[in-house]
Amino acid sequence: MKVQDADVKDLKLAADGQDLIDWAAREMPVLLLIRRRFAKEQPLKGLKLAACLHVTSETANLMLTLKAGGADVALCASNPLSTNDAVAAALVTRHAIKTYAIKGEDNDTYYQHIESALDHHPAMTMDDGADLVSVLHKKRESQIAEVIGGTEETTTGVVRLRAMADRGVLRYPIIAVNEADTKHMFDNRYGTGQSTLDGIIRATNVLLAGKKVVIAGYGWVGRGLASRAKGHGADVLVTEVDSVKALEAVMDGFRVMRMDDAAKEGDIFITVTGDVNVLDRTHFGVMKDGVLLANSGHFNSEINLKALDDLATGVRQVRPNVQEYKLADGRRLHVLGEGRLINLAAAEGHPAAVMDMSFANQALSAEFMAKNAGTLERRVYDVPDEIDAEVARLKLSSMGIAIDVLTEEQKKYLSSWEEGT
Ligand SMILES: NC(=O)c1ccc[n+]([C@@H]2O[C@H](COP(=O)([O-])OP(=O)(O)OC[C@H]3O[C@@H](n4cnc5c(N)ncnc54)[C@H](O)[C@@H]3O)[C@@H](O)[C@H]2O)c1
C-alpha cells in the first residue's frame, strides 16, 4: 500500500506490528535506557537520518530511539526478504516514520525504496550492507555534501566501505558498528548462530541430530553456528580459507576439510563467509540426493544459484522457503530462502536480546557522529572503546550482574613492570 512518505504492504497490519515492537522492547533494556536519555537530551535534534536495515521489531525499537533523540528518520529494507510487514505498518501509522519496505519486494522495488529513503536528504546514513552509501556515491553525488557521516552494521558492509576508503572514493566518515566487541561477539556469534538454525528448522522441520552439517566460514558467525549445531547433535564439518581459523575449528573439535570433500558428505550446507560462489557447480555435481543448501552471509552470492539453475532440469517450490532443483541424474538439491540470509528469510532474525547491544551501539555511534560532525576524516572508524564498554556495562546491569572493580593496589600492579614473583 502506497501512502505519502511510505510504501508498505498493508497499513491494517499496524496493531499486530505494534505488539511485536512491544514484545521486542521487553528484551531491549539497554536501548530503552538510551531512549530515555535521548528524549531528555535531544542529541540528534533536527538531524535527517536515512536507515537501510532489516525492517524487524528490533529495528523499530532503534528507530523509536533515534526519533526520541530528535532525529527525523526514513527507513528502507536492507534485504528484499527480511521485512516484517506488520512492523513496517506500525512504524508508519503509529510512529509517523517514513518506511519503504515490503517483504518479497523485487530487486527494482528494493532499489526504488533505497532511492525513496535518499529522497529524504539525509545528513546521516545508517546501513546494513552498505547499499545506501553505495547508491548515494554512485547515483546521488550532488547530495553527498549534505551528509556528515554514517554507520554500518555488518561485516560485509564494513568490507565494502573499507574497500571504498582504500581506493579514496569514500566521501564521508563511517563508524563500523560491526567492529564493536559488544556487536560481533554477541550478535554475529550468538544471534546469527541461533537464528540461522531457527530459520533452517522453520523452513524444513529437519532434525539436526545425526546430520552432517557443513559450515563454510569459521568467523564470528561460523563459530556460533558450529557450536550450536553441535549442541543439537549434528556432526559438524567446517571449511575455511584462513589457516588460523581452520586450526581454531580443529581444536574446537570440528572436522575441517576442503569443500570438494565436504560436498560429498554433507546433508545440510550453510555458508557464512561473506564471499562469492562458495558452493559452486563442482560441488553440486557430487552432493547427495536431498541435501539442504542455506546461506546466512549478507548477500545471496555465496551459493552459485545461476550454476545450479543451469544444471537443473526442473525447479519447483516444495514448501515455503524451499526450492527443489532436480538434476539430470535424478538428484534433488534444496535451496532455502532463495539463498538469502536464512535467519531473516525464514525466521525472525536475531533475538531482541542481542539486537539490544548492536542497536545500542548504533544509537550511541549516531550520537558520537552528530557530536563530532566536521571533525572526522573520510574513512571507516571503529566504535569508540568508551561506547563498547558502556554498552557492556549497561547490559550486565540490566541482567542484575555485578563485576569486580580493580583495587588501587591491583591497578598499580597491572601498570608496573618492576614486580615479579
Ligand atoms: N545473517 C545475519 O543476520 C548476519 C549477522 C551478522 C553477520 N552476517 C554476515 O555473515 C557473514 C560472515 O560474518 P562474520 O562476522 O562471521 O565474518 P568473519 O570475517 O568473521 O568470517 C568470515 C569467514 O569466512 C572465511 N571465508 C572467506 N571465504 C571463504 C571461502 N571461500 N570458503 C570458506 N571460508 C571462507 C574467512 O576466512 C572468515 O574466517 C558476512 O557476510 C556478514 O555480513 C549475517
The ligand as a Tripos MOL2 file, in Angstrom:
@<TRIPOS>MOLECULE
LIG
   44    48     1     0     0
SMALL
NO_CHARGES

@<TRIPOS>ATOM
      1 N1         22.5090  -13.4860    8.9040 N.am      1 LIG1
      2 C1         22.7580  -12.4590    9.7070 C.2       1 LIG1
      3 O1         21.8790  -11.9520   10.3890 O.2       1 LIG1
      4 C2         24.1600  -11.9430    9.8140 C.ar      1 LIG1
      5 C3         24.5990  -11.3610   11.0160 C.ar      1 LIG1
      6 C4         25.9500  -10.9740   11.1150 C.ar      1 LIG1
      7 C5         26.7930  -11.1160   10.0110 C.ar      1 LIG1
      8 N2         26.2840  -11.6410    8.8410 N.ar      1 LIG1
      9 C6         27.1040  -11.8420    7.6470 C.3       1 LIG1
     10 O2         27.7380  -13.1240    7.7550 O.3       1 LIG1
     11 C7         28.9670  -13.1240    7.0070 C.3       1 LIG1
     12 C8         30.1000  -13.5880    7.9260 C.3       1 LIG1
     13 O3         30.2490  -12.6570    9.0090 O.3       1 LIG1
     14 P1         31.3800  -12.8650   10.1220 P.3       1 LIG1
     15 O4         31.1930  -11.7520   11.0940 O.co2     1 LIG1
     16 O5         31.4180  -14.2700   10.5830 O.co2     1 LIG1
     17 O6         32.6790  -12.5670    9.2230 O.3       1 LIG1
     18 P2         34.1780  -13.0360    9.5070 P.3       1 LIG1
     19 O7         35.0230  -12.1980    8.6310 O.co2     1 LIG1
     20 O8         34.4260  -13.0890   10.9830 O.co2     1 LIG1
     21 O9         34.1730  -14.5690    8.9760 O.3       1 LIG1
     22 C9         34.0930  -14.9470    7.6370 C.3       1 LIG1
     23 C10        34.9900  -16.1700    7.4750 C.3       1 LIG1
     24 O10        34.7670  -16.7630    6.1900 O.3       1 LIG1
     25 C11        36.0220  -17.2200    5.7110 C.3       1 LIG1
     26 N3         35.9590  -17.3860    4.2490 N.ar      1 LIG1
     27 C12        36.0420  -16.4520    3.2760 C.ar      1 LIG1
     28 N4         35.9400  -17.0380    2.0520 N.ar      1 LIG1
     29 C13        35.7800  -18.3570    2.2800 C.ar      1 LIG1
     30 C14        35.6170  -19.4760    1.4330 C.ar      1 LIG1
     31 N5         35.6170  -19.3550    0.0880 N.pl3     1 LIG1
     32 N6         35.4770  -20.7120    1.9940 N.ar      1 LIG1
     33 C15        35.4970  -20.8650    3.3440 C.ar      1 LIG1
     34 N7         35.6620  -19.8350    4.2020 N.ar      1 LIG1
     35 C16        35.7920  -18.5950    3.6760 C.ar      1 LIG1
     36 C17        37.0120  -16.1570    6.1630 C.3       1 LIG1
     37 O11        38.3380  -16.6530    6.1950 O.3       1 LIG1
     38 C18        36.4810  -15.8320    7.5670 C.3       1 LIG1
     39 O12        37.0800  -16.6190    8.5630 O.3       1 LIG1
     40 C19        29.1100  -11.6890    6.4910 C.3       1 LIG1
     41 O13        28.5790  -11.6190    5.1860 O.3       1 LIG1
     42 C20        28.2490  -10.8750    7.4460 C.3       1 LIG1
     43 O14        27.8400   -9.6520    6.8810 O.3       1 LIG1
     44 C21        24.9930  -12.0760    8.7430 C.ar      1 LIG1
@<TRIPOS>BOND
     1     1     2 1
     2     2     3 2
     3     2     4 1
     4     4     5 ar
     5     4    44 ar
     6     5     6 ar
     7     6     7 ar
     8     7     8 ar
     9     8     9 1
    10     8    44 ar
    11     9    10 1
    12     9    42 1
    13    10    11 1
    14    11    12 1
    15    11    40 1
    16    12    13 1
    17    13    14 1
    18    14    15 2
    19    14    16 1
    20    14    17 1
    21    17    18 1
    22    18    19 2
    23    18    20 1
    24    18    21 1
    25    21    22 1
    26    22    23 1
    27    23    24 1
    28    23    38 1
    29    24    25 1
    30    25    26 1
    31    25    36 1
    32    26    27 ar
    33    26    35 ar
    34    27    28 ar
    35    28    29 ar
    36    29    30 ar
    37    29    35 ar
    38    30    31 1
    39    30    32 ar
    40    32    33 ar
    41    33    34 ar
    42    34    35 ar
    43    36    37 1
    44    36    38 1
    45    38    39 1
    46    40    41 1
    47    40    42 1
    48    42    43 1
@<TRIPOS>SUBSTRUCTURE
     1 LIG1         1 GROUP 0 **** ****
